[in-house]
């Protein structure tokens, strides 16, 4: 079975504006800013044989202020910058009570089914508690970036930057391999 790294889009793969202590998700390609510094780090994970999947809650799709076509253009750009295998989107609003809006683990289980993933040996990278919770519910190891949005839920690692997180994942993989060898 394969192993994956799930990566929150906003705040990790793209830089976002912050207003009133909230991240503001971009609505146009013009405002879409991939975090180019992260590209070499993701390439390291990819080279280690991990499937890379970006995840994002985009309730603007169902609320009507984000156009699907514009989102597709943003994600086309994202795929050019990062070696992503897939980008998974929850388009729902909280009131839709869908199974995929993080902190619910629906996007992770959908990916596990499609890619034949072993979630117990997969990882979640984010700057937000919602992803740590989705990771906990599905058995993934969570690695959070220090940020104002990490909350108080369980996370496996809290680290200062993406380089430290990638290093930790590669270490964990190496020690797991040593155990199973
Ligand atoms: Zn959803």
Backbone and ligand atoms as CSV (ligand in chain L), in Angstrom:
chain,resi,resn,atom,element,x,y,z
A,1,UNK,N,N,0.837,-1.208,0.000
A,1,UNK,CA,C,0.000,0.000,0.000
A,1,UNK,C,C,0.865,1.248,0.000
A,2,UNK,N,N,0.304,2.284,-0.598
A,2,UNK,CA,C,1.080,3.516,-0.711
A,2,UNK,C,C,0.890,4.409,0.521
A,3,UNK,N,N,1.794,5.358,0.632
A,3,UNK,CA,C,1.715,6.328,1.718
A,3,UNK,C,C,1.644,7.724,1.112
A,4,UNK,N,N,0.910,8.601,1.793
A,4,UNK,CA,C,0.698,9.943,1.239
A,4,UNK,C,C,1.034,11.026,2.248
A,5,UNK,N,N,1.229,12.204,1.714
A,5,UNK,CA,C,1.285,13.407,2.542
A,5,UNK,C,C,0.151,14.321,2.084
A,6,UNK,N,N,-0.757,14.631,3.006
A,6,UNK,CA,C,-1.839,15.566,2.727
A,6,UNK,C,C,-1.384,16.954,3.173
A,7,UNK,N,N,-1.548,17.916,2.296
A,7,UNK,CA,C,-1.033,19.249,2.609
A,7,UNK,C,C,-2.141,20.279,2.473
A,8,UNK,N,N,-2.399,21.000,3.557
A,8,UNK,CA,C,-3.389,22.092,3.513
A,8,UNK,C,C,-2.910,23.144,2.522
A,9,UNK,N,N,-3.824,23.607,1.663
A,9,UNK,CA,C,-3.437,24.571,0.637
A,9,UNK,C,C,-3.153,25.962,1.220
A,10,UNK,N,N,-4.183,26.553,1.859
A,10,UNK,CA,C,-4.050,27.945,2.319
A,10,UNK,C,C,-3.087,28.039,3.507
A,11,UNK,N,N,-2.081,28.873,3.388
A,11,UNK,CA,C,-1.143,29.058,4.497
A,11,UNK,C,C,0.062,28.155,4.415
A,12,UNK,N,N,0.001,27.081,3.605
A,12,UNK,CA,C,1.155,26.200,3.445
A,12,UNK,C,C,1.642,26.244,1.994
A,13,UNK,N,N,0.763,25.892,1.057
A,13,UNK,CA,C,1.157,25.897,-0.359
A,13,UNK,C,C,0.991,27.276,-0.994
A,14,UNK,N,N,0.080,28.072,-0.453
A,14,UNK,CA,C,-0.031,29.449,-0.930
A,14,UNK,C,C,0.016,30.385,0.276
A,15,UNK,N,N,0.484,31.604,0.034
A,15,UNK,CA,C,0.450,32.595,1.107
A,15,UNK,C,C,-0.894,33.314,1.021
A,16,UNK,N,N,-1.459,33.585,2.181
A,16,UNK,CA,C,-2.786,34.212,2.204
A,16,UNK,C,C,-2.761,35.494,3.036
A,17,UNK,N,N,-3.635,36.405,2.670
A,17,UNK,CA,C,-3.814,37.614,3.470
A,17,UNK,C,C,-4.494,37.243,4.771
A,18,UNK,N,N,-4.204,38.021,5.819
A,18,UNK,CA,C,-4.879,37.810,7.094
A,18,UNK,C,C,-5.632,39.081,7.445
A,19,UNK,N,N,-6.925,38.907,7.721
A,19,UNK,CA,C,-7.768,40.032,8.132
A,19,UNK,C,C,-8.530,39.637,9.376
A,20,UNK,N,N,-8.500,40.471,10.391
A,20,UNK,CA,C,-9.190,40.190,11.668
A,20,UNK,C,C,-8.842,38.793,12.174
A,21,UNK,N,N,-7.529,38.482,12.156
A,21,UNK,CA,C,-7.027,37.181,12.627
A,21,UNK,C,C,-7.572,35.981,11.866
A,22,UNK,N,N,-8.094,36.219,10.666
A,22,UNK,CA,C,-8.587,35.112,9.834
A,22,UNK,C,C,-7.836,35.107,8.505
A,23,UNK,N,N,-7.558,33.918,7.993
A,23,UNK,CA,C,-6.981,33.835,6.654
A,23,UNK,C,C,-8.070,34.146,5.621
A,24,UNK,N,N,-7.692,34.917,4.606
A,24,UNK,CA,C,-8.642,35.262,3.545
A,24,UNK,C,C,-8.258,34.482,2.296
A,25,UNK,N,N,-9.109,33.546,1.905
A,25,UNK,CA,C,-8.802,32.688,0.756
A,25,UNK,C,C,-8.913,33.502,-0.541
A,26,UNK,N,N,-7.970,33.342,-1.483
A,26,UNK,CA,C,-8.044,34.123,-2.715
A,26,UNK,C,C,-9.210,33.667,-3.595
A,27,UNK,N,N,-9.830,34.627,-4.277
A,27,UNK,CA,C,-10.981,34.318,-5.125
A,27,UNK,C,C,-10.660,34.445,-6.601
A,28,UNK,N,N,-9.472,35.001,-6.910
A,28,UNK,CA,C,-9.085,35.161,-8.314
A,28,UNK,C,C,-7.648,34.693,-8.508
A,29,UNK,N,N,-7.333,34.328,-9.743
A,29,UNK,CA,C,-5.977,33.894,-10.080
A,29,UNK,C,C,-4.976,35.005,-9.770
A,30,UNK,N,N,-5.406,36.229,-9.956
A,30,UNK,CA,C,-4.545,37.384,-9.713
A,30,UNK,C,C,-4.085,37.453,-8.248
A,31,UNK,N,N,-4.972,37.036,-7.337
A,31,UNK,CA,C,-4.636,37.078,-5.905
A,31,UNK,C,C,-4.019,35.773,-5.405
A,32,UNK,N,N,-3.784,34.841,-6.308
A,32,UNK,CA,C,-3.327,33.496,-5.922
A,32,UNK,C,C,-1.799,33.477,-5.883
A,33,UNK,N,N,-1.226,33.258,-4.714
A,33,UNK,CA,C,0.218,33.346,-4.550
A,33,UNK,C,C,0.845,32.047,-4.052
A,34,UNK,N,N,1.257,31.156,-4.977
A,34,UNK,CA,C,1.935,29.937,-4.535
A,34,UNK,C,C,3.210,30.273,-3.765
A,35,UNK,N,N,3.457,29.500,-2.724
A,35,UNK,CA,C,4.640,29.686,-1.890
A,35,UNK,C,C,5.808,28.930,-2.544
A,36,UNK,N,N,6.483,29.594,-3.461
A,36,UNK,CA,C,7.496,28.938,-4.299
A,36,UNK,C,C,8.616,28.289,-3.471
A,37,UNK,N,N,8.903,28.862,-2.292
A,37,UNK,CA,C,9.970,28.318,-1.442
A,37,UNK,C,C,9.667,26.889,-1.003
A,38,UNK,N,N,8.403,26.522,-1.013
A,38,UNK,CA,C,8.023,25.188,-0.556
A,38,UNK,C,C,8.267,24.122,-1.631
A,39,UNK,N,N,8.454,24.557,-2.877
A,39,UNK,CA,C,8.554,23.580,-3.974
A,39,UNK,C,C,9.710,22.578,-3.800
A,40,UNK,N,N,10.938,23.026,-3.488
A,40,UNK,CA,C,12.021,22.046,-3.326
A,40,UNK,C,C,11.758,21.057,-2.185
A,41,UNK,N,N,11.045,21.522,-1.143
A,41,UNK,CA,C,10.747,20.635,-0.005
A,41,UNK,C,C,9.755,19.552,-0.428
A,42,UNK,N,N,8.756,19.946,-1.210
A,42,UNK,CA,C,7.787,18.956,-1.688
A,42,UNK,C,C,8.447,17.965,-2.646
A,43,UNK,N,N,9.417,18.453,-3.401
A,43,UNK,CA,C,10.112,17.547,-4.316
A,43,UNK,C,C,10.875,16.476,-3.547
A,44,UNK,N,N,11.386,16.824,-2.356
A,44,UNK,CA,C,12.066,15.832,-1.504
A,44,UNK,C,C,11.101,14.724,-1.075
A,45,UNK,N,N,9.885,15.134,-0.693
A,45,UNK,CA,C,8.879,14.150,-0.268
A,45,UNK,C,C,8.492,13.254,-1.438
A,46,UNK,N,N,8.336,13.883,-2.587
A,46,UNK,CA,C,7.969,13.133,-3.794
A,46,UNK,C,C,9.071,12.123,-4.140
A,47,UNK,N,N,10.329,12.571,-4.032
A,47,UNK,CA,C,11.460,11.698,-4.346
A,47,UNK,C,C,11.542,10.521,-3.376
A,48,UNK,N,N,11.000,10.707,-2.165
A,48,UNK,CA,C,10.997,9.622,-1.174
A,48,UNK,C,C,9.870,8.626,-1.451
A,49,UNK,N,N,9.099,8.860,-2.508
A,49,UNK,CA,C,8.076,7.889,-2.906
A,49,UNK,C,C,6.693,8.158,-2.339
A,50,UNK,N,N,6.500,9.324,-1.754
A,50,UNK,CA,C,5.199,9.639,-1.158
A,50,UNK,C,C,4.263,10.267,-2.196
A,51,UNK,N,N,2.966,9.939,-2.070
A,51,UNK,CA,C,1.933,10.576,-2.895
A,51,UNK,C,C,1.621,11.935,-2.258
A,52,UNK,N,N,1.578,12.982,-3.059
A,52,UNK,CA,C,1.334,14.319,-2.499
A,52,UNK,C,C,-0.059,14.816,-2.879
A,53,UNK,N,N,-0.861,15.119,-1.868
A,53,UNK,CA,C,-2.250,15.518,-2.099
A,53,UNK,C,C,-2.543,16.816,-1.346
A,54,UNK,N,N,-2.925,17.843,-2.092
A,54,UNK,CA,C,-3.337,19.095,-1.449
A,54,UNK,C,C,-4.803,18.990,-1.074
A,55,UNK,N,N,-5.173,19.554,0.072
A,55,UNK,CA,C,-6.585,19.557,0.477
A,55,UNK,C,C,-6.994,20.982,0.830
A,56,UNK,N,N,-8.278,21.277,0.597
A,56,UNK,CA,C,-8.747,22.624,0.927
A,56,UNK,C,C,-10.266,22.670,1.092
A,57,UNK,N,N,-10.717,23.391,2.093
A,57,UNK,CA,C,-12.137,23.706,2.244
A,57,UNK,C,C,-12.404,24.973,1.458
A,58,UNK,N,N,-13.321,24.927,0.510
A,58,UNK,CA,C,-13.654,26.139,-0.257
A,58,UNK,C,C,-15.170,26.366,-0.261
A,59,UNK,N,N,-15.727,26.775,0.883
A,59,UNK,CA,C,-17.182,26.962,0.984
A,59,UNK,C,C,-17.700,28.045,0.047
A,60,UNK,N,N,-16.810,28.903,-0.458
A,60,UNK,CA,C,-17.241,29.940,-1.413
A,60,UNK,C,C,-17.885,29.349,-2.652
A,61,UNK,N,N,-17.542,28.089,-2.968
A,61,UNK,CA,C,-18.151,27.436,-4.140
A,61,UNK,C,C,-19.655,27.257,-3.934
A,62,UNK,N,N,-20.045,26.754,-2.760
A,62,UNK,CA,C,-21.490,26.540,-2.558
A,62,UNK,C,C,-22.178,27.821,-2.113
A,63,UNK,N,N,-21.417,28.744,-1.499
A,63,UNK,CA,C,-22.045,30.028,-1.114
A,63,UNK,C,C,-22.164,30.960,-2.317
A,64,UNK,N,N,-21.426,30.629,-3.398
A,64,UNK,CA,C,-21.618,31.386,-4.638
A,64,UNK,C,C,-20.660,32.538,-4.874
A,65,UNK,N,N,-19.673,32.751,-4.010
A,65,UNK,CA,C,-18.747,33.860,-4.273
A,65,UNK,C,C,-17.402,33.406,-4.842
A,66,UNK,N,N,-17.251,32.099,-5.082
A,66,UNK,CA,C,-16.041,31.594,-5.739
A,66,UNK,C,C,-16.477,30.778,-6.956
A,67,UNK,N,N,-15.954,31.162,-8.137
A,67,UNK,CA,C,-16.342,30.482,-9.375
A,67,UNK,C,C,-15.470,29.252,-9.577
A,68,UNK,N,N,-16.099,28.126,-9.920
A,68,UNK,CA,C,-15.378,26.879,-10.138
A,68,UNK,C,C,-14.301,27.044,-11.209
A,69,UNK,N,N,-14.620,27.805,-12.261
A,69,UNK,CA,C,-13.653,27.947,-13.343
A,69,UNK,C,C,-12.400,28.706,-12.883
A,70,UNK,N,N,-12.617,29.695,-12.019
A,70,UNK,CA,C,-11.474,30.454,-11.494
A,70,UNK,C,C,-10.646,29.556,-10.567
A,71,UNK,N,N,-11.316,28.746,-9.779
A,71,UNK,CA,C,-10.604,27.822,-8.893
A,71,UNK,C,C,-9.766,26.832,-9.714
A,72,UNK,N,N,-10.338,26.340,-10.815
A,72,UNK,CA,C,-9.603,25.422,-11.692
A,72,UNK,C,C,-8.330,26.085,-12.231
A,73,UNK,N,N,-8.434,27.364,-12.581
A,73,UNK,CA,C,-7.257,28.079,-13.091
A,73,UNK,C,C,-6.200,28.217,-11.994
A,74,UNK,N,N,-6.635,28.497,-10.773
A,74,UNK,CA,C,-5.697,28.610,-9.643
A,74,UNK,C,C,-4.991,27.275,-9.418
A,75,UNK,N,N,-5.763,26.188,-9.524
A,75,UNK,CA,C,-5.186,24.881,-9.233
A,75,UNK,C,C,-4.279,24.372,-10.349
A,76,UNK,N,N,-4.553,24.830,-11.560
A,76,UNK,CA,C,-3.653,24.542,-12.673
A,76,UNK,C,C,-2.277,25.154,-12.373
A,77,UNK,N,N,-2.327,26.382,-11.882
A,77,UNK,CA,C,-1.101,27.089,-11.495
A,77,UNK,C,C,-0.380,26.339,-10.378
A,78,UNK,N,N,-1.143,25.876,-9.401
A,78,UNK,CA,C,-0.569,25.169,-8.247
A,78,UNK,C,C,0.172,23.914,-8.698
A,79,UNK,N,N,-0.411,23.201,-9.651
A,79,UNK,CA,C,0.213,21.978,-10.157
A,79,UNK,C,C,1.492,22.272,-10.929
A,80,UNK,N,N,1.585,23.492,-11.495
A,80,UNK,CA,C,2.816,23.845,-12.205
A,80,UNK,C,C,3.961,24.103,-11.232
A,81,UNK,N,N,3.637,24.591,-10.044
A,81,UNK,CA,C,4.672,24.938,-9.059
A,81,UNK,C,C,5.080,23.723,-8.225
A,82,UNK,N,N,4.110,22.880,-7.879
A,82,UNK,CA,C,4.368,21.753,-6.969
A,82,UNK,C,C,4.092,20.412,-7.646
A,83,UNK,N,N,4.857,19.376,-7.274
A,83,UNK,CA,C,4.637,18.046,-7.871
A,83,UNK,C,C,3.471,17.313,-7.201
A,84,UNK,N,N,2.265,17.881,-7.325
A,84,UNK,CA,C,1.099,17.304,-6.642
A,84,UNK,C,C,0.484,16.178,-7.461
A,85,UNK,N,N,0.059,15.114,-6.781
A,85,UNK,CA,C,-0.667,14.043,-7.458
A,85,UNK,C,C,-2.143,14.381,-7.575
A,86,UNK,N,N,-2.647,15.143,-6.626
A,86,UNK,CA,C,-4.072,15.458,-6.640
A,86,UNK,C,C,-4.351,16.672,-5.757
A,87,UNK,N,N,-5.432,17.379,-6.088
A,87,UNK,CA,C,-5.902,18.483,-5.253
A,87,UNK,C,C,-7.355,18.182,-4.908
A,88,UNK,N,N,-7.639,17.992,-3.628
A,88,UNK,CA,C,-9.002,17.640,-3.210
A,88,UNK,C,C,-9.666,18.836,-2.541
A,89,UNK,N,N,-10.901,19.116,-2.983
A,89,UNK,CA,C,-11.624,20.304,-2.526
A,89,UNK,C,C,-12.935,19.892,-1.869
A,90,UNK,N,N,-13.218,20.433,-0.684
A,90,UNK,CA,C,-14.589,20.367,-0.158
A,90,UNK,C,C,-15.263,21.663,-0.572
A,91,UNK,N,N,-16.314,21.577,-1.410
A,91,UNK,CA,C,-16.978,22.789,-1.907
A,91,UNK,C,C,-18.128,23.237,-1.005
A,92,UNK,N,N,-18.343,22.545,0.107
A,92,UNK,CA,C,-19.580,22.735,0.875
A,92,UNK,C,C,-19.477,23.815,1.940
A,93,UNK,N,N,-20.639,24.245,2.350
A,93,UNK,CA,C,-20.784,25.152,3.465
A,93,UNK,C,C,-20.991,24.308,4.729
A,94,UNK,N,N,-20.709,24.909,5.881
A,94,UNK,CA,C,-20.898,24.193,7.150
A,94,UNK,C,C,-22.317,23.635,7.262
A,95,UNK,N,N,-23.281,24.400,6.774
A,95,UNK,CA,C,-24.687,24.001,6.925
A,95,UNK,C,C,-25.064,22.822,6.017
A,96,UNK,N,N,-24.205,22.479,5.045
A,96,UNK,CA,C,-24.472,21.321,4.183
A,96,UNK,C,C,-24.270,20.001,4.937
A,97,UNK,N,N,-23.550,20.057,6.075
A,97,UNK,CA,C,-23.249,18.858,6.878
A,97,UNK,C,C,-22.674,17.723,6.033
A,98,UNK,N,N,-21.724,18.050,5.170
A,98,UNK,CA,C,-21.096,17.045,4.308
A,98,UNK,C,C,-20.063,16.267,5.119
A,99,UNK,N,N,-19.590,15.131,4.600
A,99,UNK,CA,C,-18.561,14.370,5.334
A,99,UNK,C,C,-17.136,14.828,5.024
A,100,UNK,N,N,-16.994,15.812,4.086
A,100,UNK,CA,C,-15.640,16.128,3.625
A,100,UNK,C,C,-15.087,17.457,4.128
A,101,UNK,N,N,-15.915,18.290,4.752
A,101,UNK,CA,C,-15.395,19.571,5.232
A,101,UNK,C,C,-14.520,19.333,6.459
A,102,UNK,N,N,-13.220,19.659,6.338
A,102,UNK,CA,C,-12.317,19.473,7.464
A,102,UNK,C,C,-12.800,20.336,8.625
A,103,UNK,N,N,-12.819,19.870,9.866
A,103,UNK,CA,C,-12.063,18.748,10.441
A,103,UNK,C,C,-12.613,17.356,10.179
A,104,UNK,N,N,-13.673,17.203,9.410
A,104,UNK,CA,C,-14.121,15.842,9.094
A,104,UNK,C,C,-13.109,15.188,8.155
A,105,UNK,N,N,-12.991,13.855,8.210
A,105,UNK,CA,C,-11.905,13.186,7.479
A,105,UNK,C,C,-12.271,12.698,6.079
A,106,UNK,N,N,-13.402,13.169,5.515
A,106,UNK,CA,C,-13.885,12.645,4.233
A,106,UNK,C,C,-12.910,12.749,3.075
A,107,UNK,N,N,-12.191,13.865,2.973
A,107,UNK,CA,C,-11.254,14.008,1.852
A,107,UNK,C,C,-10.139,12.971,1.963
A,108,UNK,N,N,-9.727,12.683,3.215
A,108,UNK,CA,C,-8.647,11.722,3.422
A,108,UNK,C,C,-9.095,10.303,3.083
A,109,UNK,N,N,-10.330,9.956,3.495
A,109,UNK,CA,C,-10.791,8.595,3.194
A,109,UNK,C,C,-11.082,8.428,1.703
A,110,UNK,N,N,-11.551,9.487,1.061
A,110,UNK,CA,C,-11.769,9.450,-0.389
A,110,UNK,C,C,-10.437,9.161,-1.111
A,111,UNK,N,N,-9.387,9.869,-0.683
A,111,UNK,CA,C,-8.064,9.676,-1.295
A,111,UNK,C,C,-7.528,8.280,-1.008
A,112,UNK,N,N,-7.766,7.781,0.204
A,112,UNK,CA,C,-7.263,6.461,0.589
A,112,UNK,C,C,-7.850,5.394,-0.327
A,113,UNK,N,N,-9.151,5.551,-0.618
A,113,UNK,CA,C,-9.838,4.600,-1.488
A,113,UNK,C,C,-9.272,4.669,-2.901
A,114,UNK,N,N,-9.125,5.886,-3.404
A,114,UNK,CA,C,-8.692,6.067,-4.782
A,114,UNK,C,C,-7.234,5.651,-5.013
A,115,UNK,N,N,-6.373,5.984,-4.048
A,115,UNK,CA,C,-4.936,5.756,-4.237
A,115,UNK,C,C,-4.416,4.511,-3.504
A,116,UNK,N,N,-5.308,3.764,-2.860
A,116,UNK,CA,C,-4.903,2.583,-2.078
A,116,UNK,C,C,-3.854,2.961,-1.042
A,117,UNK,N,N,-4.226,3.909,-0.192
A,117,UNK,CA,C,-3.268,4.429,0.788
A,117,UNK,C,C,-3.385,3.709,2.116
A,118,UNK,N,N,-2.265,3.586,2.780
A,118,UNK,CA,C,-2.245,3.181,4.168
A,118,UNK,C,C,-2.228,4.460,5.007
A,119,UNK,N,N,-3.394,4.828,5.558
A,119,UNK,CA,C,-3.472,6.111,6.283
A,119,UNK,C,C,-2.672,6.085,7.576
A,120,UNK,N,N,-2.516,4.897,8.182
A,120,UNK,CA,C,-1.718,4.805,9.410
A,120,UNK,C,C,-0.259,5.194,9.164
A,121,UNK,N,N,0.171,5.091,7.912
A,121,UNK,CA,C,1.547,5.469,7.584
A,121,UNK,C,C,1.568,6.699,6.663
A,122,UNK,N,N,0.511,7.505,6.749
A,122,UNK,CA,C,0.450,8.732,5.955
A,122,UNK,C,C,0.500,9.942,6.887
A,123,UNK,N,N,0.682,11.106,6.298
A,123,UNK,CA,C,0.968,12.311,7.078
A,123,UNK,C,C,0.077,13.468,6.647
A,124,UNK,N,N,-0.155,14.394,7.581
A,124,UNK,CA,C,-0.918,15.602,7.277
A,124,UNK,C,C,-0.092,16.816,7.704
A,125,UNK,N,N,0.080,17.754,6.777
A,125,UNK,CA,C,0.802,18.999,7.079
A,125,UNK,C,C,-0.178,20.153,7.007
A,126,UNK,N,N,-0.171,21.009,8.040
A,126,UNK,CA,C,-1.072,22.158,8.016
A,126,UNK,C,C,-0.616,23.212,9.005
A,127,UNK,N,N,-1.275,24.369,8.934
A,127,UNK,CA,C,-1.101,25.399,9.953
A,127,UNK,C,C,-2.389,25.550,10.769
A,128,UNK,N,N,-3.311,24.567,10.648
A,128,UNK,CA,C,-4.622,24.691,11.299
A,128,UNK,C,C,-5.041,23.419,12.045
A,129,UNK,N,N,-5.782,23.617,13.149
A,129,UNK,CA,C,-6.226,22.490,13.965
A,129,UNK,C,C,-7.171,21.564,13.201
A,130,UNK,N,N,-7.938,22.103,12.257
A,130,UNK,CA,C,-8.918,21.265,11.551
A,130,UNK,C,C,-8.242,20.081,10.855
A,131,UNK,N,N,-7.050,20.315,10.330
A,131,UNK,CA,C,-6.334,19.233,9.644
A,131,UNK,C,C,-5.767,18.219,10.636
A,132,UNK,N,N,-5.333,18.722,11.817
A,132,UNK,CA,C,-4.828,17.811,12.842
A,132,UNK,C,C,-5.955,16.883,13.297
A,133,UNK,N,N,-7.156,17.441,13.395
A,133,UNK,CA,C,-8.314,16.637,13.824
A,133,UNK,C,C,-8.683,15.600,12.748
A,134,UNK,N,N,-8.691,16.023,11.483
A,134,UNK,CA,C,-8.976,15.072,10.398
A,134,UNK,C,C,-7.926,13.964,10.392
A,135,UNK,N,N,-6.673,14.313,10.667
A,135,UNK,CA,C,-5.592,13.326,10.726
A,135,UNK,C,C,-5.840,12.335,11.865
A,136,UNK,N,N,-6.210,12.864,13.035
A,136,UNK,CA,C,-6.443,12.011,14.198
A,136,UNK,C,C,-7.582,11.028,13.918
A,137,UNK,N,N,-8.666,11.533,13.300
A,137,UNK,CA,C,-9.822,10.688,13.027
A,137,UNK,C,C,-9.514,9.600,12.009
A,138,UNK,N,N,-8.509,9.821,11.153
A,138,UNK,CA,C,-8.246,8.820,10.113
A,138,UNK,C,C,-6.934,8.065,10.317
A,139,UNK,N,N,-6.241,8.334,11.422
A,139,UNK,CA,C,-5.049,7.541,11.754
A,139,UNK,C,C,-3.753,8.063,11.171
A,140,UNK,N,N,-3.785,9.228,10.513
A,140,UNK,CA,C,-2.556,9.817,9.967
A,140,UNK,C,C,-1.763,10.513,11.075
A,141,UNK,N,N,-0.489,10.702,10.815
A,141,UNK,CA,C,0.363,11.488,11.712
A,141,UNK,C,C,0.239,12.966,11.320
A,142,UNK,N,N,-0.047,13.831,12.299
A,142,UNK,CA,C,-0.212,15.254,11.966
A,142,UNK,C,C,1.024,16.053,12.348
A,143,UNK,N,N,1.402,16.958,11.438
A,143,UNK,CA,C,2.538,17.855,11.691
A,143,UNK,C,C,2.070,19.276,11.419
A,144,UNK,N,N,1.985,20.074,12.483
A,144,UNK,CA,C,1.480,21.440,12.323
A,144,UNK,C,C,2.620,22.448,12.366
A,145,UNK,N,N,2.429,23.484,11.558
A,145,UNK,CA,C,3.307,24.650,11.596
A,145,UNK,C,C,2.840,25.553,12.732
A,146,UNK,N,N,3.782,26.136,13.448
A,146,UNK,CA,C,3.391,27.102,14.472
A,146,UNK,C,C,2.641,28.252,13.797
A,147,UNK,N,N,1.424,28.545,14.285
A,147,UNK,CA,C,0.600,29.603,13.699
A,147,UNK,C,C,-0.483,29.961,14.711
A,148,UNK,N,N,-1.230,31.047,14.465
A,148,UNK,CA,C,-2.326,31.390,15.393
A,148,UNK,C,C,-3.507,30.430,15.298
A,149,UNK,N,N,-3.484,29.467,14.366
A,149,UNK,CA,C,-4.667,28.643,14.097
A,149,UNK,C,C,-4.520,27.181,14.518
A,150,UNK,N,N,-3.494,26.877,15.339
A,150,UNK,CA,C,-3.275,25.463,15.669
A,150,UNK,C,C,-4.227,24.950,16.756
A,151,UNK,N,N,-4.856,25.866,17.492
A,151,UNK,CA,C,-5.854,25.448,18.481
A,151,UNK,C,C,-5.282,24.543,19.550
A,152,UNK,N,N,-6.165,23.741,20.166
A,152,UNK,CA,C,-5.738,22.909,21.295
A,152,UNK,C,C,-5.995,21.425,21.060
A,153,UNK,N,N,-6.403,21.056,19.859
A,153,UNK,CA,C,-6.676,19.636,19.615
A,153,UNK,C,C,-5.358,18.866,19.539
A,154,UNK,N,N,-5.455,17.534,19.583
A,154,UNK,CA,C,-4.243,16.717,19.515
A,154,UNK,C,C,-3.534,16.893,18.172
A,155,UNK,N,N,-2.228,17.054,18.238
A,155,UNK,CA,C,-1.413,16.974,17.012
A,155,UNK,C,C,-0.176,16.199,17.402
A,156,UNK,N,N,0.434,15.539,16.439
A,156,UNK,CA,C,1.588,14.709,16.767
A,156,UNK,C,C,2.867,15.526,16.868
A,157,UNK,N,N,3.011,16.533,15.985
A,157,UNK,CA,C,4.207,17.381,16.032
A,157,UNK,C,C,3.814,18.819,15.747
A,158,UNK,N,N,4.463,19.758,16.453
A,158,UNK,CA,C,4.293,21.181,16.202
A,158,UNK,C,C,5.689,21.730,15.934
A,159,UNK,N,N,5.912,22.232,14.717
A,159,UNK,CA,C,7.271,22.600,14.310
A,159,UNK,C,C,7.287,24.014,13.717
A,160,UNK,N,N,8.466,24.660,13.751
A,160,UNK,CA,C,8.524,26.076,13.378
A,160,UNK,C,C,8.394,26.366,11.880
A,161,UNK,N,N,8.790,25.419,11.028
A,161,UNK,CA,C,8.697,25.725,9.593
A,161,UNK,C,C,8.562,24.443,8.763
A,162,UNK,N,N,8.301,24.643,7.487
A,162,UNK,CA,C,8.037,23.505,6.602
A,162,UNK,C,C,9.282,22.626,6.420
A,163,UNK,N,N,10.462,23.244,6.426
A,163,UNK,CA,C,11.697,22.459,6.285
A,163,UNK,C,C,11.814,21.456,7.436
A,164,UNK,N,N,11.501,21.899,8.650
A,164,UNK,CA,C,11.572,21.015,9.822
A,164,UNK,C,C,10.534,19.896,9.713
A,165,UNK,N,N,9.369,20.217,9.189
A,165,UNK,CA,C,8.310,19.215,9.035
A,165,UNK,C,C,8.718,18.147,8.025
A,166,UNK,N,N,9.262,18.575,6.900
A,166,UNK,CA,C,9.675,17.622,5.861
A,166,UNK,C,C,10.790,16.716,6.388
A,167,UNK,N,N,11.735,17.302,7.110
A,167,UNK,CA,C,12.822,16.529,7.721
A,167,UNK,C,C,12.254,15.469,8.664
A,168,UNK,N,N,11.267,15.867,9.471
A,168,UNK,CA,C,10.653,14.952,10.445
A,168,UNK,C,C,9.958,13.798,9.718
A,169,UNK,N,N,9.235,14.084,8.646
A,169,UNK,CA,C,8.543,13.022,7.901
A,169,UNK,C,C,9.564,12.032,7.333
A,170,UNK,N,N,10.648,12.543,6.791
A,170,UNK,CA,C,11.662,11.649,6.209
A,170,UNK,C,C,12.308,10.783,7.298
A,171,UNK,N,N,12.524,11.365,8.479
A,171,UNK,CA,C,13.048,10.608,9.624
A,171,UNK,C,C,12.098,9.506,10.052
A,172,UNK,N,N,10.798,9.882,10.176
A,172,UNK,CA,C,9.795,8.909,10.617
A,172,UNK,C,C,9.718,7.744,9.640
A,173,UNK,N,N,9.777,8.059,8.368
A,173,UNK,CA,C,9.733,7.026,7.332
A,173,UNK,C,C,10.934,6.096,7.426
A,174,UNK,N,N,12.106,6.685,7.652
A,174,UNK,CA,C,13.326,5.883,7.756
A,174,UNK,C,C,13.246,4.954,8.967
A,175,UNK,N,N,12.722,5.451,10.097
A,175,UNK,CA,C,12.693,4.593,11.287
A,175,UNK,C,C,11.626,3.508,11.127
A,176,UNK,N,N,10.525,3.825,10.456
A,176,UNK,CA,C,9.504,2.800,10.206
A,176,UNK,C,C,10.067,1.700,9.324
A,177,UNK,N,N,10.823,2.112,8.330
A,177,UNK,CA,C,11.400,1.123,7.415
A,177,UNK,C,C,12.359,0.212,8.172
A,178,UNK,N,N,13.132,0.799,9.111
A,178,UNK,CA,C,14.091,0.013,9.908
A,178,UNK,C,C,13.345,-1.032,10.731
A,179,UNK,N,N,12.163,-0.643,11.245
A,179,UNK,CA,C,11.376,-1.550,12.085
A,179,UNK,C,C,10.832,-2.723,11.248
A,180,UNK,N,N,10.344,-2.416,10.059
A,180,UNK,CA,C,9.716,-3.469,9.268
A,180,UNK,C,C,10.734,-4.306,8.489
A,181,UNK,N,N,11.977,-3.848,8.397
A,181,UNK,CA,C,12.988,-4.574,7.612
A,181,UNK,C,C,13.382,-5.882,8.296
L,1,ZN,ZN,ZN,-17.692,18.856,1.812
